[in-house]
Protein backbone atom coordinates (compact mmCIF):
# COMPACT_ATOMS: atom_id res chain seq x y z
CA UNK A 1 0.00 0.00 0.00
CA UNK A 2 1.34 3.47 -0.82
CA UNK A 3 1.37 6.42 1.58
CA UNK A 4 -1.65 8.09 -0.03
CA UNK A 5 -3.90 5.06 0.47
CA UNK A 6 -2.50 4.48 3.96
CA UNK A 7 -3.31 8.04 5.05
CA UNK A 8 -6.75 7.96 3.43
CA UNK A 9 -7.45 4.69 5.25
CA UNK A 10 -6.44 6.21 8.61
CA UNK A 11 -8.54 9.31 7.95
CA UNK A 12 -11.52 7.14 7.01
CA UNK A 13 -11.09 5.10 10.21
CA UNK A 14 -11.65 8.33 12.13
CA UNK A 15 -14.83 9.04 10.15
CA UNK A 16 -13.33 12.05 8.39
CA UNK A 17 -12.37 12.96 4.85
CA UNK A 18 -9.13 14.43 3.53
CA UNK A 19 -11.07 17.60 2.77
CA UNK A 20 -12.30 17.92 6.38
CA UNK A 21 -8.82 17.31 7.76
CA UNK A 22 -7.22 19.85 5.41
CA UNK A 23 -9.86 22.48 6.19
CA UNK A 24 -9.22 22.07 9.92
CA UNK A 25 -5.45 22.32 9.46
CA UNK A 26 -5.86 25.35 7.19
CA UNK A 27 -7.91 27.14 9.86
CA UNK A 28 -5.48 26.25 12.65
CA UNK A 29 -2.36 27.28 10.72
CA UNK A 30 -3.85 30.19 8.73
CA UNK A 31 -2.46 28.53 5.61
CA UNK A 32 -4.91 28.99 2.72
CA UNK A 33 -2.77 26.70 0.54
CA UNK A 34 -3.35 23.66 2.76
CA UNK A 35 -6.22 22.30 0.68
CA UNK A 36 -7.25 18.75 -0.10
CA UNK A 37 -6.51 19.36 -3.80
CA UNK A 38 -2.95 20.51 -3.07
CA UNK A 39 -2.29 17.67 -0.65
CA UNK A 40 -3.81 15.11 -3.01
CA UNK A 41 -1.57 16.38 -5.80
CA UNK A 42 1.46 16.12 -3.53
CA UNK A 43 0.56 12.52 -2.71
CA UNK A 44 0.23 11.73 -6.43
CA UNK A 45 3.54 13.39 -7.30
CA UNK A 46 5.20 11.98 -4.17
CA UNK A 47 6.27 15.47 -3.09
CA UNK A 48 4.52 15.72 0.28
CA UNK A 49 6.73 17.10 3.03
CA UNK A 50 7.38 15.44 6.33
CA UNK A 51 5.94 18.45 8.17
CA UNK A 52 2.71 18.28 6.13
CA UNK A 53 2.36 14.60 6.88
CA UNK A 54 2.92 15.33 10.58
CA UNK A 55 0.10 17.93 10.53
CA UNK A 56 -2.30 15.51 8.85
CA UNK A 57 -1.49 12.69 11.24
CA UNK A 58 -1.70 14.96 14.27
CA UNK A 59 -5.15 16.14 13.17
CA UNK A 60 -6.42 12.54 13.22
CA UNK A 61 -4.63 11.52 16.41
CA UNK A 62 -1.56 9.73 15.02
CA UNK A 63 2.16 10.43 14.95
CA UNK A 64 5.23 9.22 13.08
CA UNK A 65 7.54 6.90 14.96
CA UNK A 66 10.81 5.36 13.86
CA UNK A 67 11.40 1.95 15.36
CA UNK A 68 14.63 0.03 15.01
CA UNK A 69 14.29 -3.42 13.47
CA UNK A 70 15.07 -6.30 15.78
CA UNK A 71 17.66 -8.66 14.39
VENQUINOR-V348426 format. One record per residue. N is the residue number from 1. RES is the residue in one letter. OMEGA is omega as a letter, one per 40 degrees, with the letter a starting at -180 (NA if undefined). D_LAST is the distance of its C-alpha to the last C-alpha in Angstrom with 1 decimal. Layout:
n={N & N}
res={RES & RES}
omega={OMEGA & OMEGA}
d_last={D_LAST & D_LAST}
//
This chain:
n={1 & 2 & 3 & 4 & 5 & 6 & 7 & 8 & 9 & 10 & 11 & 12 & 13 & 14 & 15 & 16 & 17 & 18 & 19 & 20 & 21 & 22 & 23 & 24 & 25 & 26 & 27 & 28 & 29 & 30 & 31 & 32 & 33 & 34 & 35 & 36 & 37 & 38 & 39 & 40 & 41 & 42 & 43 & 44 & 45 & 46 & 47 & 48 & 49 & 50 & 51 & 52 & 53 & 54 & 55 & 56 & 57 & 58 & 59 & 60 & 61 & 62 & 63 & 64 & 65 & 66 & 67 & 68 & 69 & 70 & 71}
res={X & X & X & X & X & X & X & X & X & X & X & X & X & X & X & X & X & X & X & X & X & X & X & X & X & X & X & X & X & X & X & X & X & X & X & X & X & X & X & X & X & X & X & X & X & X & X & X & X & X & X & X & X & X & X & X & X & X & X & X & X & X & X & X & X & X & X & X & X & X & X}
omega={i & a & a & a & i & a & i & i & a & i & i & i & i & i & a & i & i & i & i & a & a & i & i & i & i & i & a & a & a & a & a & a & i & a & i & i & i & a & i & i & i & i & a & a & a & i & a & a & i & a & i & i & i & i & a & a & i & a & a & i & i & i & i & i & i & a & i & i & i & a & NA}
d_last={24.4 & 25.4 & 25.6 & 29.4 & 29.1 & 26.2 & 28.4 & 31.5 & 29.9 & 28.9 & 32.4 & 34.0 & 32.1 & 34.0 & 37.2 & 37.8 & 38.2 & 37.0 & 40.6 & 40.8 & 37.7 & 38.9 & 42.4 & 41.1 & 39.0 & 42.0 & 44.2 & 41.9 & 41.3 & 44.8 & 43.2 & 45.4 & 43.1 & 40.3 & 41.4 & 39.8 & 41.2 & 39.8 & 36.3 & 36.4 & 37.5 & 34.6 & 32.1 & 34.0 & 34.0 & 30.4 & 31.9 & 31.1 & 30.2 & 27.4 & 30.2 & 31.9 & 28.8 & 28.4 & 32.1 & 31.8 & 28.8 & 30.5 & 33.7 & 32.1 & 30.1 & 26.6 & 24.6 & 21.8 & 18.6 & 15.6 & 12.4 & 9.2 & 6.3 & 3.8 & 0.0}
//
